[in-house]
Amino acid sequence: MDSPVGLFTSTSIVETELLLAAFALCSLIGLERQFRQKAAGFRTHVLVGLGSCAFTLVSVYGFSAVIGDDVRLDPSRIAAQIVSGIGFLGAGVIFKGRNVVRGLTTAATIWVAAAVGMACGAGMLSLAILLTILHLVTLFVVAPLMHRLPSPDAKRLLRITYVDGAGVLRDLLGVATTMGFTSSIEHSRRTDHGDRHVVVMDVRFHGKPPVRELIPQLMELEGVDRVALRRDDDPDDDQS
């Protein structure tokens, strides 16, 4: 009978095959994040997958030397710890600023890489391959299609009234960019409001967050008098 411990064991070939499978599949996941220049790229996802696979292999094969009639092991315990522990790593790539959360997709991708590694370590290659395929289909096929769906914000713009000559426009566009919006100025005019010169500007914002989330941030800027959400086909009817 082969020794259950040592440099080479009876399961070494199987372990190597499963570890290489985890490397290949997690490389595909990591390349997508690397291509998009995300915080966690190729190396992170490959290492997460390999680590998860190795932990799973240890839980399955690593304690065969001590198993007997009076010793029982639960391989799922290590897998459960991987599931809970990977959440801390995923949380490290999530950033929050100005009410905008970034990195959720990358964190979820790390979670998937860990699942692929665990599936490979457990010998469930068909599950690991299918999971990788569905993951890539979601990011490369489904996500672009979702962006093409009509959005209510496509026909909305913000009418912003702010003090002229105080550098407010620069601050407005800076806040919008930080929150992930691109902007195009549709119309602007200068007018007098009491003893002040103000600008009334219609701006169309494009981005993943709803435009309504931008309004409170703009209202906090010094020099901004009013921000109203409007429809471009009814410019005389304010919507709040």
C-alpha positions in Angstrom: 0.0 0.0 0.0 1.3 3.5 -0.9 2.4 5.7 1.9 -0.3 8.4 2.6 2.5 11.0 3.3 5.7 12.0 1.5 6.7 13.9 -1.6 4.7 11.6 -3.9 1.6 9.8 -2.7 -1.1 7.7 -4.4 -3.2 10.9 -4.9 -0.4 13.1 -6.2 -1.4 12.8 -9.9 -5.0 13.6 -9.1 -4.0 16.6 -6.9 -1.8 17.9 -9.7 -4.5 17.6 -12.3 -7.0 19.4 -10.1 -4.6 22.2 -9.2 -3.7 22.8 -12.8 -7.4 22.9 -13.7 -8.0 25.5 -11.0 -5.0 27.5 -12.4 -6.4 27.4 -16.0 -10.0 28.3 -15.1 -9.1 31.1 -12.6 -6.6 32.5 -15.1 -9.6 33.1 -17.5 -11.4 34.9 -14.7 -8.4 36.9 -13.8 -7.6 37.9 -17.3 -11.0 39.6 -17.7 -10.4 41.7 -14.6 -6.8 42.5 -15.7 -8.1 43.5 -19.1 -10.5 46.0 -17.5 -7.7 47.3 -15.2 -9.5 46.5 -12.0 -8.0 46.6 -8.5 -7.7 42.8 -8.3 -6.4 41.4 -11.5 -4.8 38.2 -12.9 -2.5 37.4 -10.0 -5.1 37.9 -7.3 -7.7 35.7 -8.9 -5.2 32.9 -9.8 -3.8 32.9 -6.2 -7.3 32.9 -4.7 -8.3 29.9 -6.9 -5.1 28.0 -6.3 -5.3 28.6 -2.5 -9.0 27.5 -2.4 -8.2 24.4 -4.4 -5.2 23.5 -2.2 -7.2 24.0 1.0 -9.9 21.7 -0.4 -7.4 19.1 -1.5 -5.9 19.1 2.0 -9.3 18.7 3.5 -10.1 15.7 1.2 -6.7 13.9 1.1 -4.5 15.5 3.7 -5.6 13.5 6.8 -5.9 10.1 5.3 -3.1 8.9 7.6 -5.1 9.5 10.8 -8.4 8.2 9.6 -9.6 5.0 11.3 -12.5 3.4 13.0 -12.2 5.7 16.0 -11.3 8.9 13.9 -13.8 10.7 11.7 -13.1 13.8 9.7 -15.5 16.3 8.1 -13.8 17.6 4.9 -16.5 20.3 4.6 -15.2 22.2 7.6 -12.2 23.6 5.7 -14.4 24.4 2.8 -16.8 26.3 5.1 -13.8 28.3 6.4 -12.8 29.2 2.9 -16.3 30.6 2.2 -16.3 32.8 5.2 -12.6 33.8 5.0 -12.7 34.9 1.3 -15.2 37.6 2.3 -12.5 39.6 4.0 -10.4 39.6 0.9 -13.3 40.6 -1.3 -14.1 43.5 1.1 -10.6 44.8 0.5 -11.3 45.7 -3.1 -14.6 47.6 -2.4 -14.2 51.4 -2.2 -16.9 53.9 -1.0 -16.8 57.6 -1.6 -19.4 60.3 -2.0 -22.2 57.7 -1.8 -20.7 55.7 -4.6 -19.6 52.1 -4.1 -17.0 50.6 -6.5 -15.4 47.2 -6.7 -18.5 45.1 -6.1 -18.1 43.2 -9.3 -14.4 42.5 -8.6 -15.2 41.3 -5.1 -17.9 39.0 -6.5 -15.3 37.8 -9.1 -12.9 36.9 -6.3 -15.8 35.0 -4.6 -16.4 33.1 -7.9 -12.6 32.3 -8.3 -12.6 30.8 -4.8 -15.7 28.7 -5.7 -14.0 27.5 -8.9 -10.9 26.5 -6.9 -12.9 24.7 -4.3 -14.9 22.8 -7.1 -11.6 21.8 -8.7 -10.2 20.7 -5.4 -13.3 18.6 -4.8 -12.9 16.9 -8.2 -16.0 18.5 -9.6 -14.4 19.7 -12.8 -17.7 19.9 -14.8 -19.1 22.3 -12.2 -15.9 24.4 -12.2 -15.8 24.6 -16.0 -19.5 25.5 -16.2 -19.2 28.1 -13.5 -16.3 29.7 -15.3 -18.2 29.8 -18.6 -21.3 31.3 -17.0 -19.1 33.9 -15.2 -17.5 35.0 -18.5 -20.8 35.0 -20.3 -22.3 37.2 -17.6 -19.5 39.8 -17.9 -18.9 39.7 -21.7 -22.4 39.1 -23.0 -25.1 39.8 -20.5 -23.6 42.9 -19.0 -23.2 44.8 -22.3 -26.8 43.8 -23.2 -28.0 45.2 -19.9 -26.4 48.5 -20.6 -28.3 48.8 -23.9 -31.7 48.5 -22.1 -33.6 51.8 -22.1 -33.2 53.8 -18.9 -35.5 56.5 -17.5 -32.5 58.8 -17.2 -32.0 58.8 -21.0 -34.7 61.5 -21.3 -33.9 63.3 -18.1 -31.6 66.2 -17.4 -30.7 68.4 -14.4 -31.4 72.1 -14.4 -28.8 73.6 -12.1 -28.8 77.2 -10.9 -25.5 78.4 -9.5 -23.6 81.6 -8.8 -21.7 82.8 -11.8 -17.9 83.5 -11.6 -17.3 81.4 -8.4 -15.8 78.3 -10.0 -19.0 76.3 -9.2 -19.1 74.6 -12.6 -15.7 73.0 -12.1 -16.8 71.7 -8.7 -20.1 70.4 -10.2 -18.4 68.4 -13.0 -15.8 67.1 -10.5 -18.4 65.7 -8.2 -20.2 64.1 -11.1 -17.0 62.5 -12.4 -16.2 61.1 -9.0 -19.6 59.5 -8.8 -19.1 57.8 -12.2 -21.1 60.2 -14.4 -20.2 61.7 -17.7 -21.9 65.0 -18.6 -22.9 67.1 -21.6 -24.2 70.6 -21.3 -27.4 71.0 -23.3 -28.1 74.7 -22.6 -27.0 77.5 -20.4 -27.9 81.1 -19.8 -26.9 83.9 -17.5 -29.5 85.9 -15.6 -29.8 88.1 -12.5 -31.2 86.7 -9.3 -31.6 89.7 -6.9 -28.2 91.2 -6.6 -26.3 88.2 -7.9 -25.4 86.9 -11.3 -26.4 83.3 -11.7 -26.2 80.7 -14.4 -29.1 78.4 -15.3 -27.7 75.3 -17.0 -29.4 72.1 -18.3 -27.0 69.2 -18.1 -27.5 65.6 -19.2 -25.6 63.0 -17.1 -24.8 59.5 -18.1 -23.7 56.8 -15.7 -24.7 53.6 -13.9 -26.1 55.3 -10.7 -29.5 56.9 -11.0 -29.3 60.6 -11.7 -31.4 61.3 -8.6 -28.4 60.2 -6.5 -26.4 63.1 -7.8 -28.8 65.8 -6.7 -28.0 65.8 -2.9 -24.3 65.9 -3.7 -24.7 68.9 -5.9 -26.9 70.7 -3.5 -24.2 70.5 -0.9 -21.8 72.5 -3.0 -21.3 76.1 -2.1 -22.8 78.4 -4.7 -25.4 76.0 -5.9 -28.9 77.5 -5.5 -31.1 74.9 -7.0 -31.1 71.5 -8.7 -34.2 70.2 -10.5 -34.7 66.9 -12.3 -36.5 67.6 -15.6 -37.6 65.8 -18.8 -36.0 67.1 -21.9 -39.3 66.9 -23.8 -41.0 69.1 -21.2 -38.4 71.7 -20.2 -41.0 74.0 -18.5 -42.2 71.4 -16.0 -39.9 70.7 -13.1 -39.9 67.3 -11.5 -38.6 66.9 -8.0 
